[in-house]
Amino acid sequence: MVTTALFRNYHRLFQKQIPLFQTCITKGFVSEELVGEQVAEVITAREYNQSRAY
């Protein structure tokens, strides 16, 4: 998410360091492509088509 346009107004240092931190230290970096695939999977999954259900 940090590599998306959502963070375009943040400091350049933030834009460069956070993806490295997420990749190397927390192992939690998720690419835009994977995020898109996950969102598409949730949108099309039948078990998630009930509104206001958790």
Buried (B, 14 or more C-beta within 10 A) or exposed (E): EBBEEEBEEEEEEEBEEBBEEBEEEEEEBEEEEEEEEEEEEEEEEEEEEEEEEE
